[in-house]
Amino acid sequence: MTNLRCLSGSTALAIIIASTSFAQEIQADEGQLNGLFPTDKPYSPYVDRSFPERPLWGDSHLHTSLSMDAGGFGNRLGLHEAYRVARGEQVTASSGQDIRLSRPLDWLAITDHSDGMGMIGDILAKAPIITQYEQGARWAEGFGAGGQEAVDATLDLIGTFSQGKMDPEMFANYSPGARRYATIWDEVINAAEDFNDPGTFTAFIGFEWTSLEKGANLHRNVIFRDGPDRARQVVPYTTQAPVGSNDPLDLYKYLENYETKTNGSTMTFAHNGNLSNGIMFPMDAQFTGKAIDKFYVEQRAKWERVYEATQIKGDGETHPFLSPDDEFADFGTWDVGNLDLSAAKTDDMLAGEYAREALKNGMVLEDKFGTNPYKFGIVGATDSHNSLPAIEENNFFGKHSGYEPSPERLSHPFMKNENGEIFSWQQVASGLTAVWAKENTRASLFDAMDRKEVYGTTGPRMAVRFFGGYDFNDADLKQREISAVGYEKGVPMGADLIAPPENNKAPNFLVAALRDPIGANLDRVQIIKGWVDTEGNTHEKVYDVVWSDEREMDANGKLSAVGSTVDAATATWANTIGASELVTVWSDPDFDAGERAFYYARVLEIPTPPWYLYDVVKYGLEVPEGAPLEHQERAYTSPIWYTPKG
């Protein structure tokens, strides 16, 4: 279009003379206008809207000083400080540094470990309830001495717990049935109530059930849809006998009992399958040795509605061994061993650890049992243990208080023993969950998670829409209100596609991504498809569906890299490449109406500096050996599933 901001007199006269022909030139025909302004609807397109209109950002996995490991490693910030930070306020971290998020969160679930919740506070206070026992007195003395003695006391405490050697009488005070434990749970509920502000900020009541099987991670977080009236009728479920159990089936029983007793609603979701050494997503037998059966798949499908696929302890979408044709599969990979590195990782374990493989295998189990146990939405969370959901690359406060910003945090490993090493720079500054909820309340957010209308990111807040249907077309791309078209003509992320209406018509997908307003431009949007063939074999394929900068596919169907503007010397980058938004309609060219399938979108940003590069520049350090100087952050939508007729 002609720029009219700076025109000479003769040019302006020419425009006036040509005004009649110019007006005729831009007249739209009836076909172009058809459907844009329907006569049966109000002038305002926003009247009587009944669908979610903006993503609500939050963290479903944060620990405070109430957690044994968090408090043991130096976290001195409690529930109130965690909520204040999430709400956008400035606080002083345990390391003495002031911290504030770039933008407030819309919601938060504090999920302190249920086992031994609050015990570390009594150890630090040298409370008689703990120091009357030899173990408690020993740890209290070590923490009081500070320095290396405090570190040794923490390691001793964690090791004693993981080996099941806690003094049973002492630990009973911090387990269900004890008055002290009930008091601590009341404090958790009261804090959530203090900060819960419907419509403005949501504070979920929740906890983490921390199951370990020989060091293999089977952790689940639990959140309640309800307020204090129902939550006070129970206490968190634990893993330690005789009250608790490390079997997920027993956790599901606890959830069932909660809903029966209170008429409330709850859900649980797993995380860090990448540290489970193959037992997070079983296909044949549970870790107990019991065979996978109809009861197991039905219970898991009922209670585990979403899966935390990206967080500080590694990204869990997929792995290069499982997805060798996916050039972006190796992101934030932790594949050395189990949770405590007590057992090394082998390739045969990986299929039971990653979200994409589970999504494929779930369809196999559905063919066998009639229910898909791994039909989950995808979310992201921090798992920060310092009360700080601070995971932006230039504002990263680490996994726990010992890894808050300092010149030393890159100089020692995060974890190391004879089985391998996780370097401190391998902590992933991730992630967040976006929820397409109608309003910012516990009920609305919970219901959106339950229907899986959620997506996870590695930290940036790009807005992503993903719809599936059979009737999307290029004309839909002219609408700025993509969501209105999506809900009218299809189903959103997390939903199911009905079988094609006629002639085995292939489904098509409407996907739209808008960059984080203060973040990086977008490189591309991909759609990942997984399916099961008639022989019961699983497959996957990654499709580049829309991209920036007028690049073209080569003869092999490969899209060239977007390039990079990262300046490693200054830890900066520029939005001179990439796109601010990417929108398209894509139809599956390989569709087979007789095969089960799922589809989800992955949105990639242009390359940006990782968090440790900011440390290198700020503190004048050397780049750690083997550490990449740039990465591409991303979003993962929940899938849309296709099931054949019958």
C-alpha positions as CSV (number, residue, x, y, z in Angstrom):
1,M,0.0,0.0,0.0
2,T,1.2,3.6,-0.8
3,N,2.7,5.4,2.2
4,L,0.8,8.7,2.4
5,R,2.8,10.2,5.3
6,C,5.2,12.3,3.1
7,L,3.8,13.4,-0.3
8,S,4.7,16.3,-2.6
9,G,1.9,18.7,-3.8
10,S,2.0,17.2,-7.3
11,T,1.7,13.7,-5.9
12,A,-1.3,14.7,-3.8
13,L,-3.0,16.3,-6.8
14,A,-2.5,13.1,-8.8
15,I,-4.1,11.1,-6.0
16,I,-7.1,13.4,-5.9
17,I,-7.5,13.2,-9.7
18,A,-7.3,9.4,-9.6
19,S,-9.5,9.0,-6.6
20,T,-12.4,7.7,-8.5
21,S,-10.4,4.9,-10.2
22,F,-8.5,4.2,-7.0
23,A,-11.8,3.6,-5.1
24,Q,-13.0,1.3,-7.8
25,E,-9.7,-0.6,-7.7
26,I,-10.1,-1.6,-4.0
27,Q,-13.7,-2.7,-4.2
28,A,-14.1,-6.2,-2.8
29,D,-16.4,-8.6,-4.6
30,E,-19.2,-10.5,-2.9
31,G,-17.1,-13.6,-2.5
32,Q,-14.4,-11.8,-0.5
33,L,-17.0,-10.2,1.8
34,N,-19.1,-13.4,2.3
35,G,-19.0,-14.4,5.9
36,L,-17.0,-11.5,7.2
37,F,-20.0,-9.6,8.6
38,P,-22.9,-12.1,9.1
39,T,-26.3,-10.3,9.4
40,D,-27.5,-12.6,12.1
41,K,-24.8,-11.6,14.6
42,P,-24.2,-8.4,16.6
43,Y,-21.9,-5.7,15.2
44,S,-19.5,-6.4,18.1
45,P,-17.9,-9.8,17.7
46,Y,-17.1,-10.0,21.4
47,V,-20.8,-10.1,22.6
48,D,-21.8,-13.3,24.4
49,R,-18.3,-14.9,24.2
50,S,-18.2,-18.2,26.0
51,F,-14.7,-19.5,25.3
52,P,-11.3,-18.7,26.8
53,E,-9.8,-15.6,25.3
54,R,-6.3,-15.4,26.8
55,P,-3.8,-17.8,28.3
56,L,-3.3,-17.6,32.1
57,W,0.3,-18.2,33.1
58,G,1.4,-20.1,36.1
59,D,3.6,-22.6,37.9
60,S,2.2,-25.9,39.1
61,H,5.3,-27.1,40.9
62,L,7.1,-24.9,43.5
63,H,8.7,-25.7,46.8
64,T,9.2,-23.6,49.9
65,S,11.3,-24.0,53.0
66,L,8.7,-26.5,54.2
67,S,10.2,-29.2,52.0
68,M,13.0,-31.2,53.6
69,D,15.4,-30.9,50.7
70,A,14.6,-27.3,50.0
71,G,15.1,-26.2,53.6
72,G,18.1,-28.4,54.0
73,F,19.9,-26.8,51.1
74,G,19.4,-23.3,52.5
75,N,15.9,-22.1,51.5
76,R,14.6,-19.8,54.2
77,L,11.6,-18.4,52.3
78,G,8.2,-19.7,53.3
79,L,4.8,-19.8,51.8
80,H,4.0,-16.1,51.9
81,E,7.3,-15.1,50.2
82,A,6.6,-17.6,47.4
83,Y,3.2,-16.2,46.7
84,R,4.4,-12.6,46.9
85,V,7.1,-13.3,44.3
86,A,4.6,-15.0,42.0
87,R,2.2,-12.1,42.4
88,G,4.9,-9.8,41.1
89,E,6.4,-8.4,44.3
90,Q,10.0,-8.0,45.2
91,V,11.5,-10.1,47.9
92,T,15.0,-11.0,49.3
93,A,16.1,-14.5,48.3
94,S,17.8,-16.8,50.8
95,S,21.2,-15.8,49.3
96,G,20.5,-12.2,50.3
97,Q,19.8,-10.9,46.7
98,D,16.7,-9.1,45.8
99,I,14.5,-10.8,43.2
100,R,11.5,-9.8,41.2
101,L,9.9,-11.5,38.1
102,S,9.6,-9.5,34.9
103,R,5.8,-10.1,35.0
104,P,3.5,-11.5,37.6
105,L,2.1,-15.0,37.3
106,D,-1.7,-15.4,37.1
107,W,-1.7,-18.5,39.3
108,L,0.5,-20.7,41.4
109,A,0.4,-24.2,43.0
110,I,2.9,-24.6,45.9
111,T,3.6,-28.3,46.1
112,D,5.8,-29.0,49.0
113,H,6.9,-32.6,49.6
114,S,4.3,-34.4,51.7
115,D,6.8,-36.6,53.5
116,G,8.3,-34.8,56.4
117,M,6.6,-31.6,55.5
118,G,7.7,-28.9,58.0
119,M,10.3,-31.0,59.8
120,I,13.3,-29.0,58.5
121,G,11.9,-25.9,60.2
122,D,11.8,-27.6,63.6
123,I,15.4,-28.9,63.0
124,L,16.6,-25.3,62.3
125,A,14.7,-24.0,65.4
126,K,16.1,-26.9,67.5
127,A,12.6,-27.5,68.7
128,P,12.3,-30.1,71.5
129,I,9.9,-32.2,69.3
130,I,12.8,-33.0,67.1
131,T,15.9,-32.7,69.3
132,Q,14.7,-35.3,71.7
133,Y,15.7,-37.9,69.1
134,E,19.3,-38.7,68.2
135,Q,18.9,-38.1,64.5
136,G,17.1,-34.8,65.0
137,A,19.6,-33.6,67.6
138,R,22.5,-34.5,65.2
139,W,21.0,-32.6,62.3
140,A,20.1,-29.6,64.4
141,E,23.7,-29.3,65.6
142,G,25.0,-29.6,62.0
143,F,22.7,-27.0,60.7
144,G,23.5,-24.7,63.6
145,A,27.2,-25.0,62.9
146,G,26.8,-23.8,59.3
147,G,29.3,-24.2,56.5
148,Q,30.3,-27.7,55.5
149,E,28.8,-29.2,58.6
150,A,25.4,-27.9,57.5
151,V,25.9,-29.4,54.0
152,D,26.9,-32.7,55.5
153,A,23.8,-32.6,57.8
154,T,21.6,-32.0,54.7
155,L,23.1,-34.9,52.8
156,D,22.8,-37.2,55.8
157,L,19.2,-36.2,56.2
158,I,18.3,-36.8,52.6
159,G,20.2,-40.0,52.5
160,T,18.6,-41.3,55.7
161,F,15.2,-40.6,54.2
162,S,15.8,-42.1,50.8
163,Q,17.2,-45.3,52.4
164,G,14.1,-45.6,54.7
165,K,16.1,-45.3,57.9
166,M,14.3,-42.3,59.5
167,D,13.6,-42.8,63.2
168,P,10.0,-44.0,63.0
169,E,8.8,-42.3,66.2
170,M,10.4,-39.0,65.3
171,F,9.2,-39.1,61.7
172,A,5.7,-40.0,62.8
173,N,5.3,-36.4,64.1
174,Y,5.6,-35.3,60.4
175,S,3.3,-37.9,58.9
176,P,-0.5,-38.2,58.6
177,G,-2.2,-38.8,61.9
178,A,0.1,-36.5,63.9
179,R,-1.1,-33.2,65.4
180,R,2.0,-31.4,64.2
181,Y,1.5,-32.6,60.7
182,A,-2.1,-31.4,60.7
183,T,-1.0,-28.0,61.9
184,I,1.5,-27.6,59.1
185,W,-1.2,-28.6,56.6
186,D,-3.4,-25.9,58.1
187,E,-0.7,-23.4,57.5
188,V,-0.4,-24.4,53.8
189,I,-4.2,-24.0,53.4
190,N,-4.3,-20.7,55.3
191,A,-1.5,-19.2,53.1
192,A,-3.3,-20.3,49.9
193,E,-6.5,-18.6,51.2
194,D,-4.6,-15.4,52.1
195,F,-3.3,-15.0,48.6
196,N,-6.2,-16.5,46.5
197,D,-7.9,-13.5,44.8
198,P,-10.5,-14.8,42.3
199,G,-10.3,-13.0,39.1
200,T,-6.8,-11.6,39.8
201,F,-4.6,-14.3,41.2
202,T,-5.3,-18.0,41.9
203,A,-3.5,-19.9,44.7
204,F,-4.1,-23.7,44.4
205,I,-3.9,-25.9,47.4
206,G,-1.6,-28.8,46.7
207,F,1.4,-31.0,47.6
208,E,3.9,-33.3,46.0
209,W,3.8,-37.1,46.5
210,T,7.5,-38.1,46.2
211,S,7.6,-41.7,45.3
212,L,11.0,-43.3,44.7
213,E,11.7,-46.9,43.6
214,K,15.4,-47.6,44.1
215,G,16.2,-44.0,43.2
216,A,13.9,-44.0,40.1
217,N,11.6,-41.0,40.0
218,L,7.9,-41.6,40.2
219,H,6.9,-38.2,41.7
220,R,3.4,-36.8,41.3
221,N,2.0,-33.4,42.2
222,V,-1.5,-33.2,43.5
223,I,-3.8,-30.1,43.2
224,F,-7.3,-29.5,44.5
225,R,-10.1,-27.7,42.7
226,D,-11.5,-26.9,46.1
227,G,-11.0,-24.4,49.0
228,P,-10.3,-24.9,52.7
229,D,-13.7,-26.4,53.6
230,R,-12.9,-29.6,51.7
231,A,-9.1,-29.6,51.8
232,R,-9.1,-29.5,55.6
233,Q,-11.0,-32.8,55.7
234,V,-7.8,-34.6,54.6
235,V,-4.0,-34.3,54.9
236,P,-1.6,-35.0,52.1
237,Y,-0.8,-38.6,51.1
238,T,2.8,-39.7,51.8
239,T,5.1,-42.5,50.6
240,Q,6.4,-43.8,54.0
241,A,4.9,-46.9,55.5
242,P,2.8,-47.7,57.4
243,V,0.6,-44.8,56.4
244,G,1.8,-44.1,52.9
245,S,2.9,-46.0,49.8
246,N,5.1,-45.5,46.8
247,D,2.7,-47.2,44.5
248,P,0.7,-44.8,42.2
249,L,-2.3,-47.0,42.5
250,D,-2.5,-46.2,46.2
251,L,-2.2,-42.5,45.4
252,Y,-5.2,-42.9,43.0
253,K,-7.1,-44.6,45.9
254,Y,-6.3,-41.6,48.1
255,L,-7.7,-39.2,45.4
256,E,-10.8,-41.4,45.0
257,N,-11.4,-41.3,48.8
258,Y,-11.0,-37.6,48.9
259,E,-13.6,-37.0,46.2
260,T,-16.0,-39.5,47.9
261,K,-15.5,-38.0,51.3
262,T,-15.7,-34.3,50.4
263,N,-17.6,-34.2,47.1
264,G,-14.7,-32.2,45.8
265,S,-12.3,-32.6,42.8
266,T,-8.6,-33.3,42.5
267,M,-6.0,-34.5,40.0
268,T,-2.4,-35.6,39.9
269,F,0.3,-35.3,37.3
270,A,3.7,-36.9,37.0
271,H,7.0,-35.2,36.2
272,N,10.6,-36.1,35.3
273,G,10.0,-39.4,33.7
274,N,13.5,-38.8,32.3
275,L,14.8,-39.7,35.7
276,S,12.7,-42.8,36.2
277,N,15.1,-45.2,34.5
278,G,12.3,-46.5,32.3
279,I,9.4,-47.0,34.8
280,M,7.3,-43.9,34.4
281,F,5.3,-45.1,31.4
282,P,5.2,-48.9,31.6
283,M,3.9,-51.0,28.8
284,D,3.9,-54.5,30.2
285,A,4.3,-54.5,33.9
286,Q,4.2,-51.9,36.7
287,F,7.4,-51.4,38.8
288,T,5.8,-53.7,41.4
289,G,5.9,-56.6,38.9
290,K,2.1,-56.7,38.5
291,A,1.0,-56.8,34.9
292,I,-0.5,-53.8,33.2
293,D,-4.3,-54.4,33.2
294,K,-7.6,-52.7,32.5
295,F,-7.8,-51.4,36.0
296,Y,-4.4,-49.7,35.8
297,V,-5.0,-48.0,32.5
298,E,-8.4,-46.8,33.6
299,Q,-7.2,-45.4,36.9
300,R,-4.2,-43.6,35.3
301,A,-6.3,-42.1,32.6
302,K,-8.8,-40.8,35.2
303,W,-6.4,-39.1,37.5
304,E,-3.4,-38.1,35.4
305,R,-4.9,-35.5,33.1
306,V,-1.7,-33.7,32.3
307,Y,2.0,-34.4,32.3
308,E,4.8,-32.0,33.2
309,A,7.0,-32.3,30.1
310,T,9.6,-29.6,30.8
311,Q,11.2,-28.3,33.9
312,I,14.6,-27.6,35.6
313,K,15.6,-31.3,35.8
314,G,15.5,-31.8,32.1
315,D,13.1,-31.5,29.2
316,G,10.9,-34.5,28.7
317,E,9.3,-34.1,25.3
318,T,11.5,-36.6,23.5
319,H,15.1,-37.9,23.2
320,P,17.4,-38.1,20.1
321,F,17.6,-41.9,20.5
322,L,13.8,-42.2,20.3
323,S,13.4,-39.5,17.6
324,P,16.5,-39.7,15.4
325,D,14.8,-37.8,12.6
326,D,13.9,-34.8,14.8
327,E,16.6,-32.2,14.6
328,F,15.3,-30.4,17.6
329,A,14.9,-33.5,19.8
330,D,18.0,-32.8,21.9
331,F,16.9,-29.9,24.2
332,G,17.7,-29.8,27.9
333,T,18.5,-33.5,27.9
334,W,19.2,-35.2,31.2
335,D,20.0,-38.9,30.4
336,V,22.8,-39.9,32.8
337,G,20.8,-41.9,35.3
338,N,17.9,-42.0,37.8
339,L,17.0,-39.2,40.2
340,D,20.0,-39.6,42.6
341,L,22.4,-41.1,40.0
342,S,22.4,-44.3,42.1
343,A,21.8,-46.2,38.8
344,A,23.1,-45.3,35.3
345,K,20.9,-44.9,32.3
346,T,20.8,-47.4,29.4
347,D,19.1,-46.8,26.0
348,D,16.5,-49.5,26.6
349,M,15.1,-47.4,29.5
350,L,14.3,-44.3,27.3
351,A,11.1,-45.6,25.8
352,G,9.4,-45.5,29.2
353,E,10.6,-42.0,30.0
354,Y,9.5,-39.4,27.4
355,A,6.2,-37.8,26.6
356,R,6.1,-38.4,22.9
357,E,6.9,-42.1,23.2
358,A,4.2,-42.4,25.9
359,L,1.6,-40.7,23.7
360,K,2.4,-43.3,21.0
361,N,2.4,-46.3,23.3
362,G,-0.8,-45.1,25.0
363,M,-2.7,-45.8,21.7
364,V,-1.3,-49.3,21.7
365,L,-2.6,-49.9,25.2
366,E,-5.9,-48.4,24.1
367,D,-6.2,-51.0,21.4
368,K,-5.6,-53.7,24.0
369,F,-7.6,-52.5,26.9
370,G,-10.0,-49.9,25.5
371,T,-8.5,-47.0,27.5
372,N,-5.5,-44.9,26.8
373,P,-3.6,-44.3,30.1
374,Y,-1.2,-41.8,28.5
375,K,-3.8,-39.5,27.0
376,F,-2.4,-36.5,28.8
377,G,-2.2,-32.8,28.1
378,I,1.3,-31.1,28.2
379,V,2.4,-28.6,30.8
380,G,5.6,-27.1,32.1
381,A,6.7,-26.1,35.6
382,T,9.8,-25.0,37.5
383,D,10.3,-27.5,40.4
384,S,12.3,-24.7,42.0
385,H,13.2,-25.4,45.6
386,N,14.0,-21.9,46.7
387,S,10.4,-20.5,46.7
388,L,11.2,-18.5,43.5
389,P,9.6,-19.3,40.1
390,A,12.4,-17.3,38.5
391,I,13.2,-19.2,35.4
392,E,13.8,-16.5,32.8
393,E,17.2,-16.8,31.2
394,N,18.4,-13.4,32.4
395,N,16.7,-13.9,35.8
396,F,17.4,-17.5,36.7
397,F,17.7,-18.3,40.4
398,G,18.4,-22.0,40.0
399,K,17.0,-25.3,41.3
400,H,17.7,-24.6,45.0
401,S,19.3,-21.9,47.2
402,G,22.8,-23.3,46.7
403,Y,22.5,-22.5,43.0
404,E,21.2,-18.9,43.2
405,P,23.3,-16.4,41.2
406,S,26.9,-16.2,42.2
407,P,30.3,-16.5,40.4
408,E,30.7,-19.9,41.9
409,R,27.6,-21.7,40.8
410,L,29.1,-22.7,37.4
411,S,32.2,-24.1,39.0
412,H,30.8,-27.2,40.7
413,P,28.6,-30.0,39.4
414,F,24.9,-30.2,40.2
415,M,25.3,-33.9,40.8
416,K,28.2,-36.3,40.5
417,N,29.2,-39.8,41.4
418,E,30.7,-43.0,39.9
419,N,27.7,-43.3,37.5
420,G,28.1,-39.9,35.9
421,E,27.7,-36.2,36.2
422,I,25.1,-33.5,35.7
423,F,26.8,-30.1,35.3
424,S,25.4,-27.0,37.0
425,W,24.9,-25.4,33.6
426,Q,22.6,-28.3,32.6
427,Q,19.9,-27.0,34.9
428,V,17.1,-26.0,32.4
429,A,15.6,-22.5,33.0
430,S,12.1,-24.0,32.5
431,G,9.1,-23.9,32.5
432,L,5.6,-22.4,32.7
433,T,2.1,-23.6,31.9
434,A,-0.5,-21.6,29.9
435,V,-4.1,-22.4,30.6
436,W,-6.9,-21.5,28.3
437,A,-9.4,-20.8,31.1
438,K,-12.5,-18.6,31.0
439,E,-11.6,-16.8,34.2
440,N,-8.8,-16.7,36.8
441,T,-10.3,-18.9,39.5
442,R,-9.5,-22.3,40.9
443,A,-12.5,-23.9,39.4
444,S,-12.0,-22.5,35.9
445,L,-8.3,-23.2,35.8
446,F,-8.8,-26.7,37.1
447,D,-11.5,-27.4,34.6
448,A,-9.3,-26.3,31.7
449,M,-6.5,-28.6,33.0
450,D,-9.0,-31.4,33.2
451,R,-10.1,-31.0,29.6
452,K,-6.3,-30.6,28.7
453,E,-6.7,-27.1,27.1
454,V,-3.2,-26.2,28.3
455,Y,0.3,-26.0,26.9
456,G,3.8,-25.8,28.4
457,T,6.7,-23.6,27.5
458,T,10.4,-23.6,28.4
459,G,9.8,-20.2,29.9
460,P,8.7,-17.7,27.3
461,R,5.1,-16.5,27.2
462,M,4.2,-17.0,23.5
463,A,0.5,-17.3,22.9
464,V,-0.4,-20.5,21.0
465,R,-3.7,-21.7,19.6
466,F,-4.2,-25.1,18.1
467,F,-7.4,-26.4,16.7
468,G,-8.3,-29.6,14.7
469,G,-11.2,-30.1,12.3
470,Y,-12.1,-30.9,8.7
471,D,-13.2,-27.5,7.4
472,F,-10.6,-25.0,8.0
473,N,-9.4,-23.1,5.0
474,D,-7.1,-20.2,3.9
475,A,-9.9,-17.7,4.3
476,D,-9.9,-18.4,8.0
477,L,-6.4,-16.9,8.2
478,K,-7.7,-13.5,7.4
479,Q,-9.5,-13.4,10.7
480,R,-7.7,-11.7,13.6
481,E,-9.9,-13.6,16.0
482,I,-8.4,-17.0,15.2
483,S,-9.9,-18.5,18.4
484,A,-13.5,-17.7,17.3
485,V,-13.0,-19.6,14.0
486,G,-11.3,-22.5,15.8
487,Y,-14.0,-23.1,18.3
488,E,-16.7,-22.7,15.7
489,K,-15.3,-25.1,13.2
490,G,-13.2,-27.5,15.2
491,V,-11.9,-28.7,18.6
492,P,-9.1,-27.1,20.7
493,M,-5.9,-28.7,22.0
494,G,-6.6,-31.5,24.4
495,A,-9.7,-32.7,22.6
496,D,-10.7,-35.5,20.3
497,L,-11.5,-35.5,16.6
498,I,-14.5,-37.5,15.5
499,A,-13.9,-39.8,12.5
500,P,-14.1,-38.0,9.1
501,P,-17.6,-37.2,7.9
502,E,-17.2,-38.6,4.4
503,N,-14.7,-40.1,1.9
504,N,-12.0,-40.6,4.7
505,K,-11.3,-36.9,4.5
506,A,-8.0,-35.9,6.1
507,P,-8.3,-33.6,9.2
508,N,-6.7,-30.2,9.0
509,F,-5.4,-28.0,11.8
510,L,-5.5,-24.3,12.5
511,V,-2.4,-23.2,14.4
512,A,-1.5,-19.7,15.5
513,A,1.5,-18.5,17.5
514,L,2.3,-15.0,18.7
515,R,5.7,-14.2,20.2
516,D,6.3,-13.3,23.8
517,P,5.8,-9.5,23.8
518,I,9.2,-9.1,25.5
519,G,10.8,-12.2,24.1
520,A,12.3,-13.5,20.9
521,N,10.8,-13.8,17.4
522,L,9.5,-17.1,16.1
523,D,11.5,-19.4,13.9
524,R,8.8,-22.0,12.9
525,V,5.8,-24.0,14.0
526,Q,5.9,-27.7,13.7
527,I,3.1,-30.3,14.0
528,I,4.2,-33.6,15.5
529,K,2.1,-36.6,14.5
530,G,2.2,-40.0,16.1
531,W,0.2,-43.0,14.9
532,V,-0.3,-46.8,15.2
533,D,-0.4,-48.9,12.1
534,T,-2.6,-51.9,11.4
535,E,0.2,-54.2,12.7
536,G,0.3,-52.4,16.0
537,N,3.6,-50.6,15.4
538,T,4.1,-47.0,16.4
539,H,5.4,-44.2,14.2
540,E,6.1,-40.5,14.4
541,K,6.8,-37.6,12.0
542,V,7.6,-34.0,12.4
543,Y,6.1,-31.5,9.9
544,D,7.3,-27.9,9.4
545,V,4.0,-26.2,8.7
546,V,4.8,-22.5,8.8
547,W,8.0,-20.5,9.2
548,S,9.6,-17.1,9.0
549,D,11.8,-15.2,6.6
550,E,10.6,-16.7,3.3
551,R,12.8,-19.7,3.5
552,E,12.1,-22.7,1.2
553,M,12.2,-26.4,1.7
554,D,15.0,-28.2,0.0
555,A,14.6,-31.3,-2.2
556,N,14.6,-33.5,0.8
557,G,11.8,-31.6,2.5
558,K,14.2,-30.0,5.0
559,L,13.9,-26.4,6.1
560,S,17.1,-24.4,6.5
561,A,18.0,-22.9,9.9
562,V,16.6,-19.5,10.7
563,G,20.1,-18.2,11.5
564,S,21.3,-16.5,14.7
565,T,21.8,-13.0,16.1
566,V,23.3,-14.2,19.4
567,D,26.4,-12.2,20.5
568,A,28.0,-14.5,23.0
569,A,30.4,-11.8,24.2
570,T,27.6,-9.7,25.5
571,A,24.8,-12.3,26.0
572,T,22.5,-10.4,23.7
573,W,20.4,-11.1,20.6
574,A,18.2,-9.1,18.2
575,N,14.8,-9.7,16.6
576,T,16.1,-8.9,13.1
577,I,15.2,-12.4,12.0
578,G,12.2,-14.5,12.6
579,A,8.5,-13.5,12.8
580,S,6.4,-11.9,15.4
581,E,3.5,-14.3,14.5
582,L,3.0,-17.4,12.5
583,V,-0.4,-18.6,11.4
584,T,-1.5,-21.4,9.0
585,V,-3.9,-24.1,8.1
586,W,-2.3,-27.5,7.6
587,S,-3.8,-30.8,6.4
588,D,-2.2,-34.2,7.1
589,P,-0.8,-35.4,3.8
590,D,-0.3,-39.0,5.2
591,F,-3.7,-39.5,6.8
592,D,-5.1,-43.0,7.0
593,A,-8.6,-43.1,8.4
594,G,-8.1,-46.5,9.9
595,E,-5.2,-45.6,12.1
596,R,-5.2,-44.0,15.6
597,A,-3.2,-40.8,15.7
598,F,-2.4,-37.7,17.7
599,Y,-1.1,-34.3,16.7
600,Y,0.4,-31.5,18.7
601,A,2.2,-28.3,17.8
602,R,5.7,-27.3,18.8
603,V,6.6,-23.6,18.4
604,L,10.3,-22.7,18.2
605,E,11.8,-19.3,18.9
606,I,14.9,-18.0,17.1
607,P,18.2,-18.7,18.9
608,T,18.8,-16.8,22.2
609,P,21.5,-17.0,24.9
610,P,21.0,-19.6,27.7
611,W,21.0,-18.5,31.4
612,Y,24.6,-19.4,32.1
613,L,25.9,-17.1,29.3
614,Y,24.5,-14.2,31.3
615,D,26.5,-15.5,34.3
616,V,29.6,-15.7,32.2
617,V,29.3,-12.1,31.1
618,K,28.1,-10.7,34.4
619,Y,30.8,-12.3,36.5
620,G,33.6,-12.5,33.9
621,L,33.8,-16.3,33.8
622,E,34.8,-18.8,31.2
623,V,32.1,-20.6,29.3
624,P,31.8,-24.1,30.8
625,E,33.3,-26.8,28.6
626,G,30.6,-28.4,26.4
627,A,28.0,-25.7,27.1
628,P,26.2,-24.4,24.0
629,L,26.3,-20.7,23.4
630,E,22.7,-20.5,22.2
631,H,19.5,-22.5,22.2
632,Q,15.9,-22.3,20.8
633,E,13.2,-22.1,23.4
634,R,9.9,-23.6,22.7
635,A,6.2,-24.3,23.5
636,Y,4.5,-27.7,23.4
637,T,0.7,-27.8,23.0
638,S,-1.5,-30.6,24.3
639,P,-2.3,-33.1,21.6
640,I,-5.5,-33.5,19.6
641,W,-6.4,-37.2,19.2
642,Y,-8.0,-39.0,16.2
643,T,-9.8,-42.3,16.7
644,P,-11.1,-44.3,13.7
645,K,-14.8,-45.3,13.5
646,G,-15.6,-48.3,15.6
